Amino acid sequence: MKMQKFASLLTAVFMMNSAVSVMPANAENTLLHSADFENGTDGWASFGGTSVATTNNEHHEGNSCLYISGRSENWQGASLSGESILTAGKTYQFNAWVQSSGSDNIQMTLKYTDSSGNDQYKGIGGADSAKGTWSEISANYEIPSDATNILIYFQTADGTNDFMIDDVSITGEANWSTELLDRTPLKDIYKNYFKIGCAATPSELNTSISQEIVKRHFNSLTLGNELKPDAVLNQAGSQAIGDNVTPAISLDNARYVLKFCEDNQISVRGHVLLWYSQTPDWFFKENFDSNGAYVSKEIMSQRLENYIKAVLNQISVEFPDLDVYCWDVVNECYLDDGSLRVAGTNPNNEESQWSLIYGDNSYIEEAFTYARKYAPEGTKLFYNDFNEYIPAKRDAIYNMAKELKDKNLIDGIGMQSHLDVGYPDTDLYRQAIDKYAELGLEIQITELDITDYNSPQGNSYKNEAAYEDIIYTILWAKKYGANITSVVFWGITDGTSWRKDGYPLLINSDYSPKPSYNKVENALMELSWVPEWTDPTTETTEPPQETSETTEPTEPSQETSETTEPTAPTQETSNSAKDIIYGDVTGDGVVSIGDVVMITRAVLGKESLSDDEYERADVDGNEKVEPADSLNVMKYVVNLINKFPIQE
């Protein structure tokens, strides 16, 4: 990419400036998690295959609680990820109210992985409970110092009775950074270009810091799992309807996040209506019975239409003020060689039960037809896939989308963009964007993350450089005609990412920004210094060299060695009685990176300047030495400008 050298130099300045504002919150009695189950499951999920749902038939306070049923073992219950809440070695206060449908000792339990890689199970606290009586669990508990992959769950000491939990809270020391709450919102930086989004599950949104970061920086949110078919479809309800073509649905798993987005005016990417994976087998079987025979294509088409209609209508009814601006109607139908996903019953082998029943790809068009029929006016409909840059797969997606576009059934292509620092290169990725752009459809980057499995905590140069390359590629593609309307990162922090071992996101587990975050934050500012954006695939083309009063300085040559500092241009002298070399704070007669560092240290209060040094550092002439001065000196050093504002 062009301008990488300048960006790398500039990053050092930004990192020095940003480091001073990291302020971990260390209050001992911070409320880290609370769940009253008034708007869904609040991040609590099935543990061991149980049914977990809210009910308003019973409650401790408010109008509803969480009801756990379908248990065949005492250890089965409801669970919550503790990864973004709890810190190894810290002590927390746990509280919950519980009630059994019979008579049990209900226990709150900790599951974690120890330093030897073994799973451990420890009791946090318990309470005896009888039907009709709410009992309180209240305990202080220290998380083991070697604990990772932390999970909290409820079980019973014996028996398999149904039970309920309500008003759960976890209080203790918050070990997270609040720096991002003071940074310029990403959604504001990119407001004239595209939406900036993230994906989140209820468990990722169960802390105040995650909620505040999402509200501040993102104007699009994708539910990670809670709108997928297995989270929405209800087998017992479908069987109770009894007509073999009308599936029952529930938004219990999604309600918490949808309500959060509605209350905070955050738009939602609907994900996903039709997928070969995370769709229960019984949805394809006679009478919605897991052991039934597969239904005919005709029956499946009726089920598909009724399912799509029910999901879209129910969201509109329950959340009338929620902006679901688009839907991934169909997800991941093609293999990397461009062929349709094979017919079969095992999604782990990339087999599709949709292909098994239909025998071809006609279910894709059917799904888009029904989505167009029932989606609220203005909702955009997308096809979404991974490895979407591999040429054979890319071309298959292109051809399918072209047919749908000709029938006015599709509005866009979702490029998932699960990438790695080693693959793909930006040329291959850009070629895919260009190919999809030929369709004239919207393009959205729907699930962006970039792994670096060889990096300690993901704060490597490779991860940083890869994000720089990708965001520049996206911006250049948009500049040259690709209708990119949204960029969504697949998660909030590395700690809760599905690829967390590769540290793939912009934000560390403690909610502090990574160097890659700074790259995304500053990309537009860096690119805006170039007078005319040039197609990066045409390396010989350079921006115009003429400058004027209203034209930004030209891009510097990139051929200078990384270890050689640019020679400063001859500088005009001031009109004062003494000659001043503005920017030369060190007084060595040359404006260099050393001067940038010295100004930055002065801004941070880490170095004092003499009167003469202060005067040379004040290159914009406002009688203050501030970050703008260090940025101007940096631009001067790499030949982006040939004089300072004070010399204008």
C-alpha positions in Angstrom: 0.0 0.0 0.0 1.1 3.6 -0.6 1.9 5.7 2.5 2.7 2.8 4.8 6.0 4.3 5.7 4.4 7.6 6.7 1.6 5.8 8.6 4.2 3.7 10.5 6.0 6.8 11.6 2.9 8.6 12.5 1.6 5.6 14.5 4.4 6.1 17.0 3.2 9.6 17.8 -0.4 8.5 18.2 0.6 5.6 20.4 2.5 8.0 22.7 -0.4 10.3 22.8 -3.0 7.6 23.5 -1.0 5.8 26.2 -1.4 8.6 28.6 -5.2 8.3 28.7 -5.5 4.6 29.8 -7.4 4.7 33.0 -8.3 1.3 34.3 -11.4 1.3 36.5 -10.4 -0.2 39.9 -13.4 0.5 42.0 -13.9 -2.4 44.5 -17.7 -2.4 44.3 -18.5 -2.1 40.7 -21.6 -3.9 39.5 -20.2 -6.0 36.7 -23.2 -8.0 35.7 -26.9 -8.0 36.5 -29.7 -10.0 35.0 -33.4 -9.5 35.8 -34.7 -11.4 32.7 -37.3 -8.7 31.9 -36.1 -8.5 28.3 -34.8 -12.0 27.6 -32.1 -14.3 28.9 -29.6 -11.5 29.6 -26.7 -13.6 28.2 -27.6 -16.8 30.1 -27.8 -19.9 27.9 -28.3 -23.6 28.0 -25.7 -25.7 29.8 -25.8 -29.4 28.8 -28.7 -29.2 26.4 -31.4 -27.8 28.7 -34.2 -25.6 27.7 -33.6 -22.0 28.9 -36.3 -19.4 28.5 -37.9 -16.5 30.3 -41.3 -17.0 31.9 -43.7 -14.5 33.6 -45.5 -17.3 35.5 -43.0 -16.8 38.3 -40.6 -14.1 39.3 -38.7 -12.8 42.3 -39.0 -9.2 41.4 -40.3 -7.5 38.3 -42.4 -9.6 35.8 -40.3 -12.5 34.7 -37.5 -14.9 35.6 -35.4 -17.5 33.8 -36.9 -21.0 33.6 -34.6 -24.1 33.2 -36.2 -27.3 32.1 -35.5 -30.5 30.1 -32.9 -31.8 32.5 -31.7 -35.4 32.6 -28.6 -34.9 34.8 -28.2 -32.8 38.0 -25.3 -30.8 36.5 -27.4 -29.5 33.6 -28.6 -25.9 33.9 -28.0 -22.4 32.7 -24.6 -20.8 32.1 -23.0 -17.4 31.5 -19.5 -16.7 30.1 -17.3 -15.0 32.7 -14.5 -14.0 30.2 -15.4 -10.3 30.0 -16.5 -10.0 33.6 -14.1 -11.9 35.9 -10.4 -11.7 36.4 -8.3 -14.6 37.7 -7.1 -14.0 41.2 -9.8 -11.5 42.1 -12.6 -11.9 44.6 -16.2 -11.2 43.7 -19.6 -11.0 45.4 -22.2 -13.3 43.7 -25.9 -13.0 44.4 -28.9 -14.8 42.9 -32.5 -15.8 43.8 -33.5 -19.4 43.0 -36.6 -21.6 43.2 -37.1 -25.3 42.4 -40.2 -26.9 41.0 -39.7 -29.5 43.7 -37.2 -29.5 46.6 -33.5 -29.1 45.8 -30.2 -27.5 46.7 -29.5 -25.2 43.8 -25.9 -24.4 43.3 -23.9 -21.6 41.5 -20.8 -23.3 40.1 -17.5 -22.1 38.4 -16.1 -24.0 35.4 -12.6 -23.0 34.2 -9.5 -24.3 32.6 -6.4 -24.5 34.8 -2.8 -24.0 33.9 -2.4 -27.6 33.0 -5.2 -27.4 30.5 -7.7 -29.4 32.6 -11.3 -28.4 33.2 -12.1 -27.6 36.9 -15.4 -27.3 38.6 -15.8 -25.4 41.9 -18.8 -24.5 43.9 -19.4 -20.8 44.5 -22.5 -21.0 46.7 -25.8 -22.7 47.1 -29.3 -22.5 48.7 -32.0 -24.9 49.6 -35.2 -24.2 47.7 -38.7 -25.5 47.6 -41.6 -25.0 45.2 -43.2 -21.7 45.7 -40.4 -20.2 47.7 -37.5 -18.0 46.5 -34.2 -18.5 48.2 -31.0 -16.4 48.0 -27.5 -17.5 47.0 -25.0 -15.0 48.3 -21.3 -15.7 48.4 -17.8 -14.1 48.1 -15.5 -16.1 45.9 -12.0 -15.8 44.7 -11.3 -16.8 41.1 -8.3 -19.1 40.9 -5.2 -17.3 39.7 -4.6 -19.7 36.8 -8.2 -19.7 35.6 -9.0 -19.2 31.9 -12.2 -20.0 29.8 -14.3 -19.0 32.8 -17.9 -20.1 32.9 -20.6 -19.6 35.6 -23.5 -22.0 35.7 -26.4 -23.1 37.9 -27.1 -26.8 38.7 -28.8 -28.8 41.4 -27.0 -30.9 44.0 -29.2 -33.9 43.1 -32.2 -34.7 40.9 -33.4 -33.2 37.6 -36.3 -30.9 38.7 -37.0 -27.8 36.7 -35.8 -24.6 38.5 -35.8 -20.9 38.1 -33.3 -18.1 38.7 -33.8 -14.4 39.0 -32.1 -11.1 39.9 -28.5 -12.3 39.4 -25.7 -9.9 40.2 -21.9 -10.0 40.2 -20.0 -7.2 42.0 -16.3 -6.6 42.4 -13.2 -5.0 41.0 -13.6 -3.9 37.3 -10.3 -4.6 35.6 -10.9 -2.8 32.4 -9.7 0.3 30.5 -12.1 3.2 29.9 -9.9 4.9 27.3 -12.3 4.2 24.4 -15.0 6.1 26.2 -13.0 9.3 25.5 -11.9 8.6 22.0 -13.6 10.0 18.9 -16.5 7.7 17.9 -15.6 5.4 15.0 -19.1 5.8 13.7 -18.6 9.6 13.5 -15.2 9.3 11.8 -16.7 7.2 9.0 -20.2 8.7 8.9 -19.8 9.9 5.4 -18.5 6.6 4.1 -20.3 3.6 5.7 -21.8 2.3 8.9 -19.3 1.0 11.4 -20.5 -2.1 13.3 -19.7 -4.9 15.6 -21.2 -8.3 16.4 -22.3 -9.1 19.9 -24.0 -11.9 21.9 -25.9 -11.1 25.1 -23.0 -12.4 27.1 -20.7 -9.9 25.4 -23.1 -7.1 26.2 -23.4 -8.0 29.9 -21.0 -5.4 31.3 -21.5 -1.7 31.5 -18.2 -1.0 29.7 -19.1 -3.1 26.7 -22.5 -1.4 26.4 -20.9 2.0 26.6 -18.3 1.2 24.0 -20.9 -0.1 21.6 -23.1 2.9 22.1 -20.2 5.3 21.6 -18.4 3.7 18.6 -20.9 1.6 16.6 -24.1 2.4 14.6 -24.6 -1.2 13.4 -24.8 -4.4 15.5 -25.1 -8.0 14.3 -26.4 -10.6 16.8 -23.7 -13.3 16.9 -26.0 -16.3 17.3 -29.4 -15.2 18.6 -31.2 -14.8 15.3 -29.8 -17.9 13.7 -32.4 -20.6 13.1 -31.5 -22.9 16.1 -31.9 -19.9 18.5 -35.3 -18.9 17.1 -37.1 -22.1 16.1 -39.2 -23.8 18.8 -39.7 -27.5 18.3 -42.4 -28.1 20.9 -44.4 -25.1 19.7 -44.0 -26.2 16.1 -45.4 -29.7 17.0 -48.2 -28.1 19.0 -49.4 -26.1 15.9 -49.8 -29.5 14.2 -50.1 -28.5 10.5 -46.6 -29.7 9.4 -45.8 -26.5 7.6 -45.9 -23.8 10.2 -42.9 -23.6 12.5 -43.1 -21.8 15.9 -40.5 -19.2 16.8 -39.4 -17.4 19.9 -37.2 -14.3 20.2 -36.3 -15.1 23.8 -32.6 -15.5 23.0 -32.4 -12.3 20.9 -34.7 -10.1 22.9 -32.0 -8.6 25.2 -29.8 -7.4 22.4 -32.7 -6.3 20.2 -34.1 -4.2 23.1 -30.6 -2.7 23.7 -30.4 -1.7 20.1 -33.9 -0.3 20.0 -33.4 1.7 23.2 -30.1 3.2 22.0 -31.0 3.7 18.3 -28.4 1.3 17.0 -29.3 -0.3 13.6 -29.2 -4.1 13.3 -27.9 -6.4 10.6 -30.3 -9.4 10.6 -28.3 -12.6 10.7 -29.4 -15.1 9.3 -32.6 -16.6 7.8 -31.3 -19.6 5.8 -28.1 -21.4 6.7 -26.9 -25.0 6.3 -25.4 -24.9 9.8 -27.1 -24.1 13.2 -30.4 -25.2 11.8 -32.0 -28.1 13.8 -32.5 -31.4 12.0 -36.1 -31.6 13.1 -36.9 -28.5 11.0 -36.4 -30.7 7.9 -38.4 -33.7 9.2 -42.0 -34.8 9.1 -44.1 -33.4 12.0 -41.0 -31.5 13.2 -39.9 -34.8 14.7 -36.2 -35.4 15.1 -36.7 -39.0 14.1 -39.1 -38.4 11.3 -38.5 -38.8 7.5 -37.3 -35.8 5.5 -40.1 -33.7 4.1 -40.7 -33.1 0.4 -39.4 -30.0 -1.4 -43.0 -28.7 -1.5 -43.5 -29.0 2.2 -40.1 -27.5 2.9 -40.9 -24.5 0.7 -44.0 -23.8 2.8 -42.0 -24.1 6.0 -39.4 -21.7 4.7 -41.9 -19.1 3.7 -43.8 -19.4 7.0 -40.5 -19.2 9.0 -39.3 -16.1 7.2 -42.6 -14.4 7.5 -42.9 -15.2 11.2 -39.4 -13.9 12.1 -39.7 -10.7 10.1 -43.2 -10.0 11.4 -42.4 -10.8 15.0 -39.4 -8.5 15.1 -41.5 -5.7 13.6 -44.3 -6.3 16.2 -42.1 -6.6 19.3 -39.6 -3.8 18.3 -41.5 -1.2 16.3 -38.8 1.4 16.7 -35.9 -0.9 15.8 -34.1 -0.3 12.5 -33.2 -3.7 11.0 -31.6 -2.1 8.0 -30.7 -5.4 6.2 -30.8 -9.2 6.4 -28.4 -11.9 5.5 -31.1 -13.9 3.8 -28.9 -16.8 2.8 -25.5 -17.7 4.3 -22.7 -19.9 3.0 -24.1 -22.0 0.2 -21.0 -22.5 -1.9 -17.7 -24.4 -1.5 -14.3 -22.9 -2.2 -14.2 -24.6 -5.6 -17.4 -22.8 -6.6 -19.7 -25.8 -6.4 -22.9 -25.8 -4.4 -22.6 -27.2 -0.9 -23.1 -30.9 -1.1 -26.3 -32.7 0.0 -26.0 -34.4 3.3 -26.9 -34.5 7.0 -23.7 -33.5 8.6 -22.9 -29.7 8.6 -19.6 -30.5 10.2 -18.6 -32.0 6.9 -19.9 -29.0 5.0 -23.0 -30.9 4.0 -26.4 -29.1 3.6 -29.8 -30.5 4.3 -31.2 -27.7 2.0 -29.3 -29.3 -0.9 -30.5 -32.7 0.3 -34.1 -31.8 0.0 -34.0 -29.5 -3.0 -31.4 -31.2 -5.1 -30.2 -27.9 -6.5 -29.8 -24.2 -5.5 -33.5 -23.2 -6.0 -33.9 -22.7 -2.3 -31.7 -19.6 -2.5 -34.1 -17.9 -4.9 -37.1 -19.0 -2.8 -35.6 -17.5 0.4 -35.0 -14.2 -1.3 -38.4 -14.2 -2.8 -40.0 -14.7 0.6 -37.7 -12.2 2.3 -38.6 -9.6 -0.4 -42.3 -10.3 0.2 -42.3 -10.0 3.9 -39.5 -7.6 4.9 -40.4 -4.1 5.8 -40.0 -1.6 3.0 -36.5 -0.4 2.6 -34.9 -3.5 4.2 -31.9 -4.5 2.1 -31.4 -8.2 1.4 -27.9 -9.8 1.3 -26.2 -13.0 0.4 -23.3 -13.6 2.9 -20.3 -15.9 2.6 -16.7 -16.6 3.8 -13.6 -17.2 1.6 -15.5 -14.9 -0.7 -12.2 -13.8 -2.3 -11.2 -17.2 -3.6 -11.7 -16.8 -7.4 -13.8 -19.9 -8.1 -16.1 -19.2 -5.1 -16.2 -15.5 -5.9 -17.3 -16.2 -9.4 -20.1 -18.6 -8.3 -21.4 -16.0 -5.9 -21.2 -13.4 -8.6 -23.2 -15.5 -11.1 -25.9 -16.4 -8.5 -26.3 -12.8 -7.4 -26.5 -11.6 -11.0 -29.5 -13.9 -11.5 -31.2 -12.7 -8.4 -30.5 -9.0 -9.2 -32.1 -9.5 -12.6 -35.3 -10.5 -10.7 -34.9 -7.6 -8.2 -34.5 -10.0 -5.3 -31.1 -9.1 -3.9 -29.6 -5.8 -2.7 -26.1 -6.7 -1.7 -23.2 -9.1 -1.1 -21.8 -9.7 2.4 -18.1 -10.3 2.4 -17.5 -12.0 5.8 -13.7 -11.3 5.7 -12.4 -13.8 8.3 -8.8 -13.1 7.4 -5.3 -13.9 8.7 -2.1 -11.8 8.6 -0.7 -14.3 6.1 -3.7 -14.7 3.8 -5.2 -13.4 1.6 -3.1 -10.6 0.2 -4.8 -7.3 -0.5 -4.7 -7.7 -4.2 -6.8 -10.9 -4.0 -9.2 -9.2 -1.6 -9.5 -6.1 -3.8 -10.2 -8.2 -6.9 -13.2 -9.7 -5.1 -14.5 -6.3 -4.1 -14.1 -5.1 -7.7 -15.8 -8.2 -9.1 -18.9 -7.8 -6.8 -18.9 -4.0 -7.5 -19.6 -4.8 -11.2 -23.0 -6.0 -10.2 -24.0 -2.5 -9.0 -25.1 -4.0 -5.6 -24.2 -2.9 -2.2 -21.2 -4.5 -0.6 -20.9 -4.9 3.2 -17.9 -6.2 5.1 -19.9 -8.3 7.5 -17.7 -10.3 9.9 -14.2 -8.7 9.8 -11.5 -10.1 12.0 -7.8 -10.8 11.3 -5.9 -13.5 13.2 -2.2 -13.6 14.1 -1.7 -16.9 15.9 2.0 -16.3 16.4 1.6 -13.0 18.2 1.6 -12.4 22.0 -1.8 -10.9 22.7 -2.3 -9.9 19.1 -0.5 -6.6 19.5 2.0 -7.4 16.7 3.2 -5.4 13.8 1.7 -8.0 11.5 -1.8 -7.6 12.9 -1.5 -3.8 12.9 -0.2 -3.8 9.3 -2.9 -6.2 8.1 -5.6 -4.0 9.5 -4.0 -1.0 7.8 -3.9 -2.8 4.5 -7.5 -3.9 4.7 -9.0 -0.6 5.8 -7.0 1.2 3.1 -8.1 -1.4 0.5 -11.8 -0.9 1.5 -11.5 2.9 1.3 -9.7 2.8 -2.0 -12.3 0.5 -3.4 -15.1 2.8 -2.3 -13.3 5.7 -3.8 -13.3 4.0 -7.1 -16.9 3.0 -7.3 -17.6 0.1 -5.0 -20.8 0.8 -3.1 -19.5 -0.3 0.4 -22.2 0.6 2.9 -21.1 -1.1 6.1 -18.0 -2.5 7.8 -18.7 -4.8 10.8 -16.1 -6.3 13.1 -17.0 -9.8 14.3 -17.1 -9.2 18.0 -16.1 -6.6 20.6 -12.9 -7.8 22.2 -10.3 -10.4 21.6 -11.4 -12.1 24.9 -14.8 -13.1 23.6 -14.0 -13.6 19.9 -14.7 -17.0 18.4 -11.1 -16.9 17.2 -9.6 -15.5 20.4 -6.5 -17.6 20.2 -5.5 -15.5 17.2 -6.3 -12.2 18.9 -8.2 -11.0 15.8 -10.1 -7.8 16.8 -9.3 -4.1 17.4 -9.8 -4.2 21.2 -8.0 -6.1 23.9 -9.7 -8.3 26.5 -9.5 -5.4 29.0 -11.3 -3.1 26.5 -8.2 -1.1 25.7 -7.5 -0.3 22.1 -4.9 -2.2 20.2 -2.5 -0.7 17.6 -4.8 -2.0 14.9 -7.6 0.1 16.4 -5.4 3.2 15.9 -4.9 2.2 12.3 -8.6 2.1 11.7 -9.3 5.2 13.7 -6.7 7.3 11.8 -6.9 5.9 8.3 -9.1 8.6 6.9 -7.0 11.4 8.3 -3.9 9.9 6.7 -5.5 9.4 3.4 -7.0 12.9 3.4 -3.5 14.3 3.1 -3.3 13.0 -0.4 -4.7 15.6 -2.9 -6.1 12.9 -5.3 -6.7 9.3 -4.4 -4.9 7.1 -6.9 -5.8 3.6 -7.8 -3.3 1.6 -5.7 -3.1 -1.1 -8.4 -1.5 1.5 -10.7 1.8 2.0 -9.0 3.2 4.3 -11.7 0.5 6.9 -11.3 1.2 9.7 -9.0 -1.0 12.5 -7.8 -0.6 16.0 -9.4 2.5 17.8 -8.2 1.2 21.3 -8.4 0.1 22.9 -5.2 -2.0 26.0 -4.5 -3.4 27.8 -1.5 -6.4 25.4 -1.4 -4.6 22.1 -2.4 -3.2 19.7 0.1 0.5 18.8 -0.2 1.5 16.0 -2.5 2.3 12.5 -1.4 6.0 11.9 -0.7 8.2 9.4 -2.6 8.1 5.9 -1.0 11.6 4.9 -2.1 13.5 6.4 0.9 15.1 3.7 3.1 13.4 2.8 6.3 16.5 3.6 8.2 17.3 6.9 6.5 15.5 10.0 7.8 14.3 12.4 5.0 16.3 15.5 4.5 14.4 18.5 5.6 13.6 21.1 2.9 15.2 24.5 3.0 13.1 26.5 5.3 12.1 30.1 5.1 13.2 32.2 8.1 10.8 34.1 10.3 10.4 37.8 10.2 11.7 38.1 13.7 15.0 39.7 14.6 16.6 36.3 15.0 16.5 33.4 12.5 14.3 30.5 13.7 14.3 27.1 12.2 10.7 26.2 13.1 10.3 22.5 14.1 14.0 22.1 15.0 13.2 21.8 18.7 16.4 19.9 19.5 18.5 22.7 18.0 20.7 20.5 15.8 19.9 22.4 12.6 17.6 19.8 11.0 13.9 19.0 11.5 13.7 15.3 12.1 11.8 12.5 13.9 13.7 13.5 17.1 11.9 16.8 17.1 8.5 15.0 16.7 9.3 12.9 19.7 10.5 15.8 21.8 7.3 17.8 21.1 5.1 14.8 21.9 6.9 14.3 25.2 6.3 17.9 26.0 2.6 17.6 25.2 2.4 14.6 27.5 4.2 16.5 30.3 7.2 14.2 30.2 9.6 16.9 29.1 10.0 20.6 29.7 10.9 23.0 26.9 13.1 26.1 27.3 11.7 29.4 25.9 13.6 29.0 22.6 12.6 25.3 22.3 9.0 26.3 23.0 9.1 28.9 20.3 10.5 26.5 17.7 7.9 23.9 18.6 5.0 26.2 18.2 4.8 25.7 14.4 1.2 26.9 14.0 1.9 30.2 15.9 -1.0 30.0 18.3 1.3 30.3 21.3 0.6 26.8 22.5 2.5 23.5 22.0 0.0 20.8 21.4 -0.6 17.6 19.4 -1.3 19.6 16.2 2.3 20.8 16.3 3.8 17.3 16.5 1.6 16.3 13.5 2.6 19.3 11.5 6.3 18.5 12.1 5.7 14.9 11.2 4.2 16.0 7.8 7.1 18.3 7.3 9.7 15.5 8.0 8.2 13.3 5.3 7.8 16.1 2.8 4.0 16.4 2.9 4.4 20.1 3.5 7.3 22.5 2.8 6.5 25.1 5.4 4.5 25.4 8.6 1.3 27.3 9.3 3.2 30.1 11.1 5.1 30.8 7.9 2.0 31.1 5.7 
